[in-house]
């Protein structure tokens, strides 16, 4: 079985201007515990205030890859992603990555797992 782990510190793009009103993107490198390599998975982190404010302009928001927190807390984000990763142990890396891809957005999303676009 392949045991996935977070390989490096979570990379946050942007910084919340307000602790309770934000939308930022993060990149997480995740790979097999027993190997050096990793793939990138992307998430958005948003606050309920930001989402409510956005819904005043847009009637519908799609939510794949979105983590919602009342206040921005990188430690809590890492704990949640670790929880997701631990639930995605599978026999092959492709199965692991596809499982994590249900929560975040895998760098190889919409491909065969090797960078070739799916038909």
C-alpha distances in whole Angstrom, upper triangle without the diagonal:
4,6,10,13,17,18,22,24,25,27,30,32,36,37,38,42,42,39,39,40,38,35,33,30,27,25,21,19,15,13,10,11,11,13,16,16,16,17,20,20,24,25,29,30,33,36,37,41,40,38,41,44,42,42,46,46,43,43,39,36,33,30,27,25,28,27,31,32,36,36,34,31,29,27,27,25,23,22,22,19,17,17,16,13,12,12,10,7,6,4,7,9,12,10,10,13,15,14,15,18,19,20,21,22,20,22,21,22,24,23,20,18,20,23,25,27,26,29
4,6,10,13,14,18,21,21,24,27,29,32,33,35,38,39,37,37,37,35,32,30,27,24,21,18,15,12,9,6,8,8,10,13,13,13,14,17,17,21,22,26,27,30,33,35,38,37,36,39,41,39,40,44,43,41,41,37,34,31,28,24,22,25,25,28,30,33,33,31,29,26,25,25,23,20,20,19,17,15,15,14,11,10,11,9,6,6,6,6,6,10,9,7,10,13,12,13,16,17,18,19,19,17,19,18,19,22,20,19,16,17,20,23,24,24,27
4,7,10,12,16,18,19,22,24,27,30,31,32,36,36,34,34,35,32,30,28,25,22,19,16,14,10,8,6,6,8,10,13,13,12,14,16,16,19,20,24,25,28,31,33,36,35,34,37,39,38,38,42,42,40,40,36,33,30,27,23,21,23,23,26,27,30,30,28,26,23,21,21,20,17,16,16,14,11,12,12,8,7,9,8,5,7,9,9,9,12,11,8,11,14,12,12,15,17,17,17,19,17,19,19,20,23,22,21,18,19,22,25,26,26,29
4,7,9,12,15,15,18,21,23,26,27,29,32,33,30,31,31,29,27,24,21,18,16,12,10,6,5,4,6,9,10,11,11,9,10,12,12,16,17,20,22,25,28,30,33,31,31,34,36,34,35,39,39,36,37,33,30,27,24,21,18,20,20,23,24,28,27,25,23,20,19,19,17,14,14,14,11,9,11,10,6,7,9,7,6,9,11,10,8,11,11,7,9,12,11,9,13,15,14,14,16,14,16,16,17,21,20,19,16,18,20,23,24,24,28
4,6,9,11,12,15,18,21,24,25,26,30,30,28,29,30,27,25,22,20,16,14,10,8,5,6,6,6,9,10,11,11,9,11,12,12,15,16,19,20,24,26,28,31,30,30,33,35,33,35,38,38,36,37,33,30,27,24,21,18,20,19,22,22,26,25,22,20,17,16,16,14,11,12,13,10,7,10,10,7,8,11,10,10,13,15,14,12,14,14,11,11,15,13,11,14,16,15,15,16,14,16,18,19,22,22,22,18,20,21,25,26,26,30
4,6,8,8,12,14,17,21,21,23,26,27,25,26,27,24,22,19,17,13,11,7,6,4,7,9,8,12,12,11,11,8,10,10,10,13,14,17,17,21,24,26,29,27,28,31,32,31,33,36,36,34,35,32,28,26,23,20,16,18,17,20,20,24,22,20,17,14,13,14,12,9,11,12,8,7,11,11,8,10,13,12,13,16,18,17,14,16,16,13,12,16,15,12,14,17,15,13,15,14,15,17,18,22,22,22,19,20,21,25,26,27,30
4,7,9,11,15,18,21,22,24,28,29,27,28,29,26,24,21,18,14,11,8,6,5,6,9,8,11,10,8,8,7,9,10,12,14,16,19,20,23,26,29,31,30,30,34,35,33,35,38,38,36,38,34,31,28,25,23,19,21,20,23,23,26,25,22,19,16,15,17,15,12,14,15,12,11,15,14,11,13,16,15,15,18,19,18,15,17,18,15,14,18,17,14,17,19,18,16,17,15,15,17,19,23,22,23,19,20,21,24,26,27,31
4,6,8,12,15,18,19,21,25,26,24,26,26,23,22,18,16,12,10,7,6,8,10,13,12,14,13,11,11,9,11,10,12,14,15,18,18,22,24,28,30,28,29,32,33,32,34,37,36,35,37,34,30,28,25,23,19,20,19,22,22,25,23,20,17,14,14,16,14,11,14,15,13,12,16,16,14,16,19,18,19,21,23,21,18,20,21,18,17,20,20,16,18,21,19,16,17,16,16,19,21,24,24,25,21,22,22,26,27,29,32
4,6,9,13,15,16,18,21,22,21,23,23,20,19,16,14,10,9,7,8,10,13,16,15,18,17,15,14,12,13,12,13,13,14,16,16,19,22,25,27,25,26,30,30,29,32,34,34,33,35,32,29,27,24,22,18,19,17,20,19,22,20,16,14,10,11,13,12,9,12,14,12,12,16,16,15,17,20,20,21,23,26,24,21,22,23,20,18,22,21,17,19,21,19,16,17,17,17,20,22,26,26,27,23,24,24,28,29,30,34
4,6,10,13,13,15,19,20,18,20,20,17,16,12,10,7,6,5,7,10,13,16,17,20,19,17,16,13,13,10,10,10,10,12,12,16,18,22,23,22,23,26,27,26,28,31,31,29,31,29,25,23,20,19,15,15,14,16,16,19,17,14,12,8,10,12,9,8,11,12,10,11,15,15,14,16,19,18,20,23,25,24,20,22,22,19,17,20,19,15,17,19,16,13,14,15,15,18,19,23,24,25,22,23,23,26,27,28,32
4,7,10,11,14,17,19,18,20,19,16,14,11,8,5,5,7,9,12,15,19,19,22,21,18,17,14,13,10,11,10,10,12,12,15,18,22,23,21,22,26,26,24,27,30,29,28,30,28,24,23,20,19,15,15,15,17,17,20,18,14,13,10,13,14,12,11,15,15,13,15,18,17,17,20,22,21,23,25,28,26,22,23,24,21,19,21,21,17,18,20,17,14,14,15,14,18,19,23,23,25,22,23,22,26,26,28,31
4,6,7,10,13,15,15,16,16,12,11,7,6,4,7,9,12,15,19,22,23,26,24,22,20,17,16,13,12,10,10,10,9,12,15,19,20,17,19,22,22,21,24,26,26,25,27,25,22,21,19,18,14,14,13,15,15,17,15,11,12,9,12,14,11,11,15,15,14,16,19,18,18,22,23,23,25,27,30,28,25,25,26,23,21,23,22,19,19,20,17,14,15,16,16,20,20,24,25,27,24,25,24,27,27,29,32
4,7,10,12,15,15,17,15,12,10,6,5,6,8,11,14,17,21,25,25,28,27,24,22,19,17,14,13,11,10,10,10,13,15,19,19,17,18,22,21,19,23,25,24,23,26,24,21,20,18,18,15,14,15,16,17,19,17,13,14,12,16,17,14,15,19,18,17,19,22,21,21,24,26,25,28,30,32,30,27,27,28,25,22,24,24,20,20,21,19,15,15,17,16,20,20,23,24,27,25,26,24,27,26,28,31
4,7,9,12,13,15,13,10,9,6,7,9,12,15,18,21,24,28,29,32,30,28,26,23,21,18,17,14,13,11,11,12,14,18,17,15,17,20,19,18,21,23,22,22,25,24,21,21,19,20,17,15,15,16,16,17,15,12,14,13,17,18,15,17,20,20,19,22,24,23,24,27,28,28,31,33,36,34,30,30,31,28,26,27,27,23,23,24,21,18,18,20,19,23,23,26,28,31,28,29,27,30,29,31,34
4,6,9,10,12,11,8,9,7,9,10,13,16,19,22,26,29,30,33,31,29,28,25,23,20,19,16,14,12,11,11,13,16,16,14,17,19,18,18,21,23,23,23,26,25,22,22,20,21,18,16,15,15,14,15,12,9,11,11,15,16,14,16,19,19,19,22,24,23,24,27,29,29,32,34,37,35,32,32,33,30,27,29,28,25,24,25,22,19,20,22,22,26,26,29,31,33,31,32,30,33,33,34,37
4,5,6,8,7,5,7,7,10,12,16,18,21,24,28,31,31,35,34,32,30,27,25,22,20,17,15,12,10,9,10,13,12,11,14,16,15,16,19,20,21,21,24,23,20,21,19,20,18,15,14,13,12,12,9,7,10,11,15,15,14,16,19,19,19,22,24,23,25,28,29,29,32,35,38,37,33,33,34,31,28,29,29,25,25,25,22,20,21,24,24,28,27,30,32,35,33,34,32,35,34,36,38
4,7,9,8,7,9,10,14,16,19,22,25,28,31,35,35,38,37,35,34,31,29,25,24,21,18,15,13,12,12,15,13,11,15,17,15,16,19,20,20,22,24,24,22,23,22,23,21,18,17,16,15,14,11,10,13,15,18,18,17,20,22,22,23,26,27,27,29,31,32,33,36,39,42,40,37,37,37,34,32,33,32,29,28,29,25,23,25,27,27,31,30,33,35,38,36,37,36,38,37,39,41
4,5,5,6,10,11,15,17,21,23,26,29,32,35,35,39,38,36,35,32,30,27,25,22,19,16,13,11,10,12,10,10,14,15,14,15,18,19,20,21,24,24,21,23,21,23,21,18,17,15,13,11,9,9,12,14,17,17,17,20,22,21,23,25,26,27,29,31,32,33,36,39,42,41,38,38,38,35,33,34,32,29,29,29,25,24,25,28,29,32,31,34,37,39,37,39,37,40,39,40,42
4,6,7,10,12,15,16,20,21,25,27,30,33,33,37,36,35,34,30,29,26,24,21,18,15,12,10,9,11,10,11,14,15,15,17,19,20,22,23,25,24,22,23,21,22,20,17,15,13,10,8,5,6,9,11,14,14,14,17,18,18,20,22,23,24,26,28,29,30,33,36,40,39,36,36,36,33,31,32,31,27,27,27,24,23,25,27,28,32,31,34,36,39,36,38,37,40,39,40,42
4,6,10,12,15,17,21,22,26,28,31,34,34,38,38,36,35,32,30,27,24,21,18,15,11,9,6,8,7,8,11,12,12,14,16,17,19,20,22,21,19,20,19,21,19,16,14,11,8,6,5,7,10,13,16,14,14,18,19,18,20,23,23,24,26,28,29,30,33,36,40,39,36,36,36,33,31,32,30,27,27,26,23,22,24,27,29,32,30,33,36,38,36,38,37,40,38,39,41
4,7,10,14,16,20,22,26,28,31,35,35,39,38,37,35,31,29,26,23,20,17,13,10,8,5,7,5,5,9,10,9,11,14,14,16,17,19,19,16,18,17,19,18,14,13,11,10,8,8,9,12,15,18,16,16,19,21,20,21,24,24,24,27,29,29,31,34,36,40,39,36,36,35,33,31,31,30,27,26,25,22,21,23,26,27,30,29,31,34,37,35,37,36,38,36,37,39
4,7,10,13,16,19,23,25,28,32,32,36,35,33,31,28,26,22,20,17,14,10,8,5,6,9,8,6,9,11,10,11,14,15,16,16,19,18,15,17,15,17,15,12,11,10,9,9,8,8,11,13,16,15,14,17,19,18,19,22,23,22,24,27,28,28,31,34,37,36,33,33,32,30,28,28,27,24,23,23,20,18,20,23,24,27,26,28,31,34,32,34,32,34,33,34,36
4,7,10,14,16,20,22,26,29,30,34,33,31,29,25,23,19,17,13,10,7,6,4,7,10,10,7,9,12,11,10,13,16,15,15,18,16,13,14,13,14,12,10,10,9,10,11,11,9,13,13,17,16,13,16,19,17,17,21,22,21,22,25,26,26,29,31,35,33,30,29,29,27,25,25,24,21,20,20,17,15,16,19,20,23,22,24,27,30,28,30,28,31,29,30,33
4,7,10,13,17,19,23,26,27,31,29,28,25,22,20,16,14,11,9,6,5,7,10,13,13,11,12,16,15,14,17,19,19,18,21,19,15,15,14,14,12,10,10,11,11,13,12,10,12,11,15,15,12,14,17,16,15,19,20,19,21,24,24,24,27,30,33,31,28,27,28,25,22,23,23,19,19,19,16,14,14,17,18,21,20,23,25,28,26,28,26,28,27,29,31
4,7,10,14,16,20,23,25,28,26,24,22,19,16,13,11,7,6,4,6,9,12,15,16,14,14,18,18,16,19,21,21,20,22,19,16,15,13,13,10,9,10,12,13,16,15,12,13,12,15,15,12,13,17,15,14,17,19,17,18,22,22,22,25,27,29,28,24,24,24,22,19,20,20,17,15,17,14,11,11,13,14,17,17,20,22,24,22,24,22,25,24,25,28
4,7,10,13,16,20,21,24,23,21,19,15,14,10,8,6,5,6,7,11,14,17,19,17,17,21,21,20,22,25,24,23,25,22,19,17,15,14,10,10,10,13,14,17,15,12,12,10,13,13,10,11,14,13,11,14,16,15,15,19,20,19,22,24,27,25,22,22,22,20,17,18,18,15,14,16,13,10,11,12,13,16,16,19,21,23,21,22,21,24,24,25,28
4,7,10,13,17,18,21,19,18,15,12,10,6,6,5,7,9,11,14,18,21,23,20,21,24,25,23,25,28,27,26,27,25,21,19,17,15,11,12,13,16,17,20,19,16,15,12,14,15,12,11,15,14,11,14,16,15,14,18,19,18,20,22,24,22,19,19,20,17,14,16,17,13,13,15,13,9,9,10,10,13,14,18,19,21,18,19,18,21,21,23,26
4,6,10,13,14,18,16,15,13,9,8,6,5,6,8,11,12,16,19,22,24,22,23,26,27,25,27,31,30,28,30,27,23,21,18,16,12,13,13,16,17,21,20,16,15,12,13,14,11,9,12,12,9,10,13,12,11,14,16,15,17,19,21,19,16,17,18,14,12,15,15,11,12,14,12,9,10,10,10,14,14,18,19,20,17,18,18,22,22,23,27
4,7,10,12,14,13,11,9,6,5,5,6,9,11,15,16,20,23,26,28,26,26,30,31,29,31,34,33,32,33,30,26,24,21,18,15,17,17,20,21,25,23,20,19,15,16,17,14,12,14,15,11,12,15,13,11,14,16,15,16,17,19,17,14,15,16,13,11,14,15,12,13,16,14,12,12,10,10,13,15,18,18,19,15,16,17,20,21,23,27
4,7,9,12,11,10,8,5,6,6,7,11,13,16,18,21,24,27,30,28,28,31,32,31,32,36,35,33,34,31,27,24,21,18,15,17,17,21,22,25,25,22,20,17,17,17,14,12,14,14,10,10,13,11,8,11,13,11,12,14,16,14,10,12,13,10,9,12,12,9,11,14,13,11,12,10,11,13,14,18,18,18,14,16,17,20,21,22,26
4,6,9,7,7,6,4,6,9,10,14,16,20,21,25,28,31,33,32,31,35,36,34,36,39,38,36,37,34,30,27,24,21,18,21,21,24,25,29,28,25,23,20,20,20,18,15,16,17,13,12,15,13,10,12,14,11,11,12,13,11,8,11,12,9,9,12,13,11,13,16,16,14,14,12,12,13,16,19,18,17,13,15,16,20,21,22,26
4,5,5,8,7,7,10,12,14,17,19,23,24,28,31,33,36,35,34,38,39,37,39,42,42,39,40,36,33,30,27,23,21,23,23,27,28,31,31,28,26,22,22,22,20,17,18,18,15,13,15,14,10,11,13,11,9,10,11,10,7,11,12,9,10,14,14,13,15,18,18,17,17,15,16,16,18,21,20,18,15,16,18,21,23,24,28
4,6,8,9,9,12,15,16,19,21,25,25,29,31,34,37,36,35,39,40,39,40,44,43,41,42,38,35,32,29,26,23,25,24,27,28,31,30,28,25,22,21,21,20,17,17,18,15,13,15,15,11,11,14,13,11,12,13,13,11,14,15,12,13,17,16,15,18,20,20,19,20,18,19,19,21,25,23,22,19,20,22,25,27,28,31
4,7,9,11,14,17,19,22,24,28,29,33,35,38,40,39,39,42,44,42,44,47,47,44,45,42,38,35,32,29,26,28,28,31,32,35,34,31,29,25,24,25,24,20,21,22,19,16,19,18,15,14,17,15,13,14,14,13,12,15,16,14,15,19,19,18,20,23,23,22,23,20,21,21,23,26,24,23,19,20,23,26,28,29,32
4,6,8,12,15,17,21,23,27,28,32,35,38,40,38,38,42,43,41,43,46,46,43,44,41,37,34,31,28,25,28,28,31,32,35,34,31,29,25,25,26,24,21,22,23,19,17,20,19,16,16,19,16,15,15,15,13,11,14,16,14,14,18,19,18,20,23,23,21,21,18,18,19,21,24,22,21,17,17,20,23,25,26,30
4,7,11,13,16,20,22,26,27,31,34,37,39,37,37,41,42,40,42,45,44,42,44,40,37,34,31,28,25,27,27,30,31,35,33,30,28,24,24,25,23,20,22,23,19,18,21,20,17,18,21,18,17,18,18,16,13,16,18,16,15,19,20,18,20,23,23,21,21,18,17,18,21,24,22,21,18,17,19,23,25,27,30
4,7,10,13,17,20,23,25,29,32,35,37,35,35,39,39,37,39,42,42,39,41,37,34,31,28,25,22,25,25,29,30,33,32,29,27,23,23,25,22,19,21,22,18,17,20,19,16,18,20,17,16,17,17,14,11,13,16,14,13,16,18,16,17,21,21,18,18,14,14,14,18,20,19,18,14,14,15,19,21,23,27
4,7,10,13,16,20,21,25,28,31,34,31,31,35,36,34,36,39,38,36,37,34,30,27,25,21,19,21,21,25,26,30,29,26,24,20,21,22,19,16,19,19,15,15,18,16,13,15,17,15,15,16,16,14,10,12,14,12,10,14,15,13,14,17,17,15,14,11,11,12,15,18,17,17,13,13,14,18,20,21,25
4,7,10,13,17,19,23,26,29,31,29,29,32,33,31,33,36,35,32,34,30,27,24,22,18,16,19,19,23,25,28,28,25,23,20,21,22,18,16,19,18,14,15,17,15,13,16,17,14,15,16,17,14,10,11,13,11,8,11,13,11,11,15,14,12,11,7,7,8,11,14,13,14,10,11,12,15,17,18,22
4,7,10,13,16,20,23,26,28,25,25,29,30,27,29,32,31,29,31,27,24,21,19,16,13,15,16,20,22,25,25,21,21,17,19,19,16,15,17,16,13,14,17,15,13,16,17,15,17,18,19,17,13,13,15,13,10,12,14,11,10,14,13,10,8,6,5,8,10,14,14,15,12,13,13,16,17,19,22
4,7,10,13,17,20,23,25,23,22,26,27,24,26,29,28,26,27,24,20,18,15,12,9,12,13,17,19,22,22,19,19,16,17,17,14,13,15,14,10,13,15,12,11,15,15,13,16,17,19,17,14,13,14,12,9,11,11,8,7,11,9,6,5,4,6,9,9,13,14,16,13,15,14,17,17,18,22
4,7,10,13,17,20,22,19,19,22,23,21,23,26,25,23,24,21,17,15,13,10,7,9,11,14,16,20,19,17,17,15,17,16,13,13,16,14,11,14,16,13,13,17,17,16,19,20,23,21,17,17,17,15,12,13,14,10,9,11,9,6,5,7,8,11,10,14,15,18,16,17,16,19,18,20,23
4,7,10,13,16,18,16,15,19,20,18,20,23,22,20,22,19,15,13,10,8,5,6,7,10,13,16,16,14,14,13,15,14,10,11,14,12,10,13,14,12,13,17,17,16,20,21,24,23,20,19,19,17,14,15,14,11,10,11,8,5,7,9,11,14,13,16,18,21,18,21,20,22,21,22,25
4,6,10,13,15,12,12,16,16,14,16,19,19,17,19,16,13,11,9,9,6,5,6,8,11,14,14,12,13,12,15,14,11,13,15,13,12,16,17,15,16,20,20,20,23,25,28,26,23,23,23,20,18,18,18,14,13,14,11,8,10,13,14,17,16,18,21,24,22,24,23,25,24,24,27
4,7,10,12,10,11,14,15,14,16,19,19,18,20,17,14,13,11,11,8,6,5,6,7,10,10,8,10,10,13,11,8,11,14,12,12,15,16,15,17,20,20,21,24,26,30,28,26,25,25,22,20,21,20,16,16,16,12,11,13,16,17,21,19,22,24,27,25,27,26,28,27,28,31
4,7,8,7,7,10,11,11,13,16,16,15,17,15,12,12,10,12,11,7,6,5,6,8,9,8,11,12,15,13,11,15,16,14,15,18,19,18,20,23,23,23,27,29,33,32,29,28,28,25,23,23,22,19,19,18,15,14,16,19,21,23,22,24,27,30,28,30,29,31,30,30,33
4,5,5,6,9,10,11,12,15,16,16,17,16,13,15,13,15,14,10,8,5,5,5,7,8,11,13,16,13,12,16,17,15,17,20,20,20,22,25,25,26,29,32,35,34,32,31,31,28,26,26,25,22,22,21,17,17,19,22,24,27,25,28,31,33,32,34,33,35,33,34,36
4,5,5,6,8,10,10,13,15,15,15,14,12,14,12,15,15,11,10,7,7,6,9,11,14,16,18,16,15,19,19,17,19,22,22,21,24,26,26,27,31,33,37,36,34,33,32,30,28,28,26,24,23,22,18,19,21,24,27,29,27,29,32,35,33,36,35,37,35,35,37
4,5,5,6,8,10,11,13,14,15,15,14,16,15,18,18,14,13,10,10,8,10,12,15,18,20,18,18,21,22,20,22,25,25,25,27,30,29,31,34,36,40,39,37,36,35,33,31,31,29,27,26,25,22,21,23,27,29,31,29,31,34,37,36,38,37,39,37,37,39
4,6,5,6,9,10,11,12,14,14,12,14,13,16,16,12,12,10,10,10,11,12,15,17,20,18,17,21,22,20,21,25,25,24,27,29,29,30,33,35,39,38,35,34,34,31,29,29,28,25,24,23,20,19,21,24,26,29,27,29,32,35,33,36,34,36,34,34,36
4,5,5,6,9,10,10,11,10,8,11,10,14,14,11,11,9,11,11,13,14,17,19,21,19,18,21,22,20,21,24,24,23,26,28,27,28,32,34,37,36,34,33,32,30,28,27,26,24,22,21,18,18,20,23,25,27,25,27,30,33,32,34,33,34,32,32,34
4,5,5,7,9,10,10,11,10,13,13,17,18,14,15,12,13,12,14,16,19,22,24,22,21,24,25,23,24,27,27,26,29,31,30,31,35,37,40,40,37,36,35,33,31,30,29,27,26,24,22,22,23,27,29,31,28,30,33,36,35,38,36,38,35,35,37
4,5,5,7,9,11,12,12,15,15,19,19,16,17,14,15,14,15,17,20,23,25,23,22,26,27,25,26,29,29,28,31,33,33,34,37,39,43,41,39,38,37,35,33,32,31,29,28,26,24,23,24,28,29,32,29,31,34,37,36,39,37,38,36,36,38
4,5,6,6,8,9,8,12,13,16,17,14,16,14,15,15,17,18,21,23,26,24,22,25,27,24,25,29,28,27,29,32,32,32,36,37,40,39,37,35,35,33,31,30,29,27,25,24,22,21,22,25,26,29,26,27,31,34,33,36,34,35,32,33,34
4,5,5,5,7,7,11,13,16,18,15,17,15,17,17,19,20,23,25,28,25,23,27,28,25,26,30,29,27,30,33,32,32,36,37,41,40,37,36,35,34,31,30,29,27,26,24,22,22,23,26,28,30,27,28,32,35,34,37,35,36,33,33,34
4,6,7,10,11,15,16,20,21,19,20,18,19,19,21,22,25,27,30,28,26,30,31,28,29,33,32,31,34,37,35,36,40,41,45,43,41,39,39,37,35,34,33,31,29,28,26,25,26,30,31,33,30,31,35,38,38,40,38,39,36,36,37
4,7,9,10,14,16,20,21,19,21,19,21,21,22,23,27,28,31,29,27,31,32,29,30,34,33,32,34,37,36,36,40,41,44,43,40,39,38,37,34,33,33,31,29,27,26,25,25,29,30,32,29,30,33,36,36,38,36,37,34,34,35
4,6,7,11,13,17,18,17,19,18,20,21,22,23,26,27,30,28,26,29,31,28,28,32,31,29,32,35,33,33,37,38,41,40,37,35,35,34,31,30,30,28,26,24,23,22,22,26,27,29,26,26,30,33,33,36,33,34,31,31,32
4,7,10,13,17,19,17,19,18,21,21,24,25,28,29,31,29,27,30,31,28,28,32,31,29,32,35,33,33,37,38,41,40,38,36,35,34,32,30,29,28,26,24,23,23,23,27,28,30,27,27,31,34,34,36,34,35,32,31,32
4,7,10,13,16,14,17,16,19,20,23,23,26,27,29,27,24,28,28,25,25,29,28,26,29,31,29,29,33,34,37,36,34,32,31,30,28,26,26,25,22,20,19,19,20,23,25,26,23,23,27,30,30,33,31,31,28,28,28
4,6,10,12,11,13,13,16,18,20,20,23,23,26,23,21,24,25,22,22,26,25,23,25,28,26,26,30,31,34,33,31,29,28,27,25,23,23,21,19,17,16,16,16,20,22,23,20,21,25,27,27,30,28,29,26,26,27
4,6,9,9,12,13,16,19,21,20,23,23,25,23,20,22,23,20,20,23,23,20,22,25,23,23,27,28,31,29,27,25,24,24,21,19,19,18,15,14,13,13,13,17,19,20,17,17,21,24,24,27,25,26,23,22,24
4,6,5,9,10,13,16,18,18,19,20,22,19,16,19,20,16,16,20,19,16,19,22,20,20,24,25,28,27,25,23,22,21,19,17,17,15,13,11,10,10,11,15,18,19,16,17,21,23,23,26,24,26,23,23,24
4,6,9,11,15,18,20,19,20,19,21,19,16,18,19,15,14,18,17,14,16,19,18,17,21,22,25,23,21,20,19,18,15,14,13,12,9,8,7,7,8,12,14,15,12,14,17,20,19,22,21,22,20,20,22
4,7,10,13,17,18,16,17,16,18,16,12,14,16,12,11,15,15,12,14,17,16,15,19,20,24,22,20,18,18,16,14,13,13,10,8,8,5,4,6,10,12,14,12,15,17,20,18,21,20,22,20,20,23
4,6,10,13,14,13,14,14,16,14,11,14,15,12,11,15,15,13,15,18,18,18,21,23,27,26,23,22,21,19,17,17,16,13,12,11,8,7,10,13,16,18,16,18,21,23,22,25,24,26,24,24,26
4,7,10,11,10,11,11,13,10,8,11,12,9,9,13,13,12,14,17,17,17,21,23,27,26,24,23,22,20,18,18,16,14,14,13,9,9,12,15,18,20,18,21,24,26,24,27,26,28,27,27,30
4,7,9,9,11,12,14,11,9,13,13,11,12,16,15,14,17,20,19,21,24,27,30,30,27,27,26,23,22,22,20,17,17,16,12,13,16,19,21,24,22,24,27,29,28,30,30,32,30,30,33
4,5,6,8,10,12,9,9,12,13,11,13,16,16,16,19,21,21,22,26,28,32,32,29,29,28,25,24,25,22,20,20,19,15,16,19,21,24,27,25,28,30,32,30,33,32,35,33,34,36
4,7,9,12,14,11,12,15,15,14,17,19,19,19,22,24,24,26,29,32,36,35,33,33,32,29,28,28,26,23,24,23,19,19,22,25,27,30,28,31,34,36,34,37,36,38,37,37,40
4,6,10,11,10,11,14,15,14,16,19,19,20,22,24,25,27,30,33,36,36,33,33,33,30,28,29,27,24,25,24,20,20,22,25,27,30,29,32,34,36,34,37,36,38,37,38,40
4,7,9,8,8,12,13,13,14,17,18,19,21,23,24,25,28,31,34,34,31,31,31,28,26,27,26,22,23,23,19,18,20,23,24,28,27,30,32,34,32,34,33,36,35,36,39
4,6,5,6,9,10,11,13,14,16,17,18,20,22,23,26,29,32,32,29,30,29,26,25,26,25,21,22,22,19,18,21,23,24,27,27,30,32,34,31,33,33,36,35,36,39
4,5,5,6,9,10,10,12,14,15,16,18,20,21,24,27,30,29,26,27,27,24,22,24,23,19,20,21,17,16,19,20,21,25,25,28,30,31,28,30,30,33,33,34,37
4,5,5,6,9,10,10,12,14,15,16,19,20,22,26,29,28,26,27,27,23,23,25,23,19,21,22,18,17,20,21,23,26,26,30,31,32,29,31,31,35,35,35,39
4,5,5,6,9,10,11,12,14,15,17,19,21,25,28,28,26,27,26,22,22,23,21,18,20,20,16,16,19,21,23,26,25,29,30,32,29,31,31,34,34,34,38
4,5,5,6,9,10,11,12,14,16,17,20,23,26,26,23,24,23,20,19,20,18,15,16,17,13,12,15,17,19,22,22,25,27,28,26,28,28,31,30,31,34
4,5,5,6,9,10,10,12,14,15,17,21,24,23,21,22,22,18,17,19,18,14,16,17,14,13,16,17,19,22,22,25,26,27,24,26,27,30,30,31,34
4,6,5,6,9,10,10,13,15,17,20,23,24,21,23,22,18,18,20,18,15,17,17,14,15,18,19,21,24,23,27,28,29,26,28,29,32,32,32,35
4,5,5,6,9,10,11,13,16,19,22,23,20,21,20,17,17,18,15,12,15,14,11,12,15,17,20,22,21,24,26,27,24,27,27,30,30,30,33
4,5,5,6,9,10,11,13,16,20,20,17,18,17,14,13,15,13,9,12,12,9,9,12,13,16,18,18,21,23,24,21,23,24,27,26,27,30
4,5,5,6,9,10,12,15,18,19,16,18,17,13,14,16,13,11,14,14,12,12,15,15,18,20,20,24,24,25,22,24,25,28,28,28,32
4,5,5,6,9,11,15,18,19,17,19,17,14,15,16,13,11,14,14,11,13,16,17,20,21,21,24,25,26,23,26,27,29,29,29,32
4,6,5,7,10,13,16,17,15,16,14,11,11,12,9,7,10,10,8,10,13,14,17,18,17,20,22,22,19,22,24,26,26,25,28
4,5,5,7,11,14,14,12,14,12,9,9,11,9,7,10,11,10,11,13,13,16,17,17,20,21,21,18,20,22,24,25,24,28
4,5,6,10,13,14,13,15,13,10,12,14,11,10,13,14,13,14,17,16,19,20,20,23,24,23,20,23,25,27,28,27,31
4,6,9,13,14,14,15,12,9,12,12,9,9,12,12,11,14,16,16,19,20,19,22,23,22,20,23,25,27,27,26,29
4,6,10,11,10,11,8,6,8,9,6,6,10,10,10,12,14,13,17,17,16,19,19,18,16,19,21,23,23,22,26
4,7,9,9,11,8,6,9,11,9,10,13,14,14,16,17,16,19,18,18,21,21,19,17,20,22,24,25,24,27
4,6,7,9,6,5,9,10,8,11,13,14,15,17,18,16,19,18,18,20,19,17,15,18,20,22,23,22,25
4,7,9,7,8,11,12,11,14,16,17,19,20,20,18,20,19,19,21,20,17,15,17,20,22,23,22,25
4,5,5,6,9,10,11,13,14,16,18,18,18,15,17,15,16,18,16,14,12,13,17,18,20,19,22
4,5,5,6,8,10,10,12,14,16,16,15,12,14,12,14,16,14,12,9,11,14,16,18,18,21
4,5,5,6,9,10,10,13,15,15,14,11,12,10,11,13,11,9,6,9,12,14,15,14,18
4,6,5,6,9,10,11,14,14,14,12,14,12,12,14,13,11,10,13,15,16,17,16,19
4,6,5,6,9,10,12,12,13,11,13,12,13,15,15,14,11,14,16,18,19,18,21
4,5,5,6,9,10,10,10,7,10,9,9,12,12,11,8,11,13,15,16,16,19
4,6,5,7,9,10,9,8,11,9,8,10,11,10,8,12,13,15,15,14,17
4,5,6,8,9,10,10,13,12,11,13,14,14,12,16,17,19,18,17,20
4,5,6,6,8,8,11,12,11,14,15,15,13,16,17,19,19,18,21
4,5,5,5,5,9,9,7,10,12,13,11,14,15,16,16,15,18
4,6,7,9,12,12,10,12,14,15,14,18,18,19,18,17,19
4,7,9,13,14,12,14,17,18,16,20,20,21,20,20,23
4,6,10,11,10,13,15,17,15,18,17,20,18,19,22
4,6,8,6,10,12,14,12,15,14,16,15,16,19
4,5,5,9,10,12,9,12,11,14,13,14,18
4,6,9,9,11,9,10,9,12,12,14,17
4,6,5,7,5,7,6,8,9,10,14
4,5,8,7,10,9,10,9,9,13
4,7,8,10,9,9,6,6,9
4,5,7,6,5,4,5,9
4,6,6,6,6,6,9
4,6,7,9,9,13
4,6,9,10,14
4,6,9,12
4,6,9
4,6
4
